[in-house]
Each structure stands twice: as C-alpha cells, then as structure tokens.
Amino acid sequence: MNPQTPLPPRAEEALEVLRSPVENAGGELPRERALSVVASEFGEESAEALLSVLHSRGYIYYVDEAVRIT
C-alpha cells in the first residue's frame, strides 16, 4: 500500500475539523454538510478547495454524494 501524500497545514486542519462530524454521523456525511462544516472554519470558497485537496490526495472519498474519511 502506498502512503498517502502529505497535506498542506491548512488541509490538515480541515481534515481535523471534518473528522468529528463524520465520525458522529456514523462514518459518512452528506457532501453538502461536509462542505458546510469546513466552510464554517475556512469560508465557502476555501472549503471547496480544501475538500478537493483532501479528495485528490486520498484522505476522503465519496460514496453516493457522501464524504467518508479513509
């Protein structure tokens, strides 16, 4: 298994902001809710970019428009 690509500090912070709500929701969160959670800390435009970074580097994935953390 390949190790995950390291994240920039801000993306690491976004992952930590997202972790608890995802875990509390049973392991997945609707994408719009995940976006809202991240936007509450970083702003809406930044939230889109941060979710994109997390997804492209393999820290989150989508299942039927729900976000899961790897």
Beta strands, then each sheet from edge to edge (+ up, - down):
strand 1: 29-30
strand 2: 60-63
strand 3: 66-69
sheet 1: 1+ 3- 2+
end
